Amino acid sequence: MEILTSSAVCLVGAILVIGLVFLANAIRIVPEYQRLVVFRLGRSVGPKGPGIIILIPVIDRAVKVDLREQVREIPHQTSITKDNAPISIDFLWYYKVLDPAESVLQVGNFESAAAGIAATTLRAVIGGIPLDDVLSEREHINNMLRTRLDEVTERWGVKVTNVEIREIVPPRDVQDAMNRQMSAERIRRALVTESMGDQAAAINRAEGTKQAAILSAQGERESNILRAEGDKQAQALRAEGFAVALESIFGAAGKVDQKTMTLQYFETLKSIGASPSTKYIFPMEFTSMLENFISAKK
């Protein structure tokens, strides 16, 4: 009886364990950013989730699909440009699954297939572009790669959202030529900047000389005006003084009589007599004045 009881307990325990395993496999919790593509007896029943999903053990099989935007790196790929120049390019491409069922049903290994398509598409795109355009038109190449990849991955239910070239490595001789070109360009810019500086300096010096000449001319003109104003005022003052003097002389002359004039003549004759000259000049009216003076004495 005890042996039968122990066997029953073991059987019940085994059944419980199996039941728990089946239950754990049957219940799935799917987050918001994932979907489960469920196959029931090999036939797709579509994506399930998010939330709690109950699967039938043994009968159902689920494949997880991430709906978040993903980024993948394509390592350096050697490509030949349109003008037969080998270059090495690596880039990043971003994609997002739009149809979980198609991404599982239409391609066996999506990421491997997409990486191969990206590498071959890169070579095809670069093969139609000259080297100079490859080095200068990255944005154009990014758009071309994104368009080509999106055309292929669209049937897989995947959208290529962006492509970014990360590094372009040209051949060694091309790098040397580019370095020489950049050096020459820097020298040219330096010479242009120096010549522009010399030109600006010459213009500033000429402008300074011009302004100095203008200021000097203005100063000279103002000085001449001030001198002329001074001379004008001085002449006016001299004329005014001369007029006052004449007026005084005229007033004094009105008070001078004949006798005063005769005395003045005598003073003049006295001065003439003191002169070493041998010639004497007597005015004609001297005799008449002398007669008046003698008669006045008498």
Helices and strands as residue ranges (DSSP letters): H 2-26, E 27-30, E 34-40, E 43-48, E 51-54, E 60-66, E 70-80, E 86-97, H 100-105, H 110-126, H 131-136, H 138-153, G 154-156, E 158-169, H 172-253, H 258-274, H 286-297
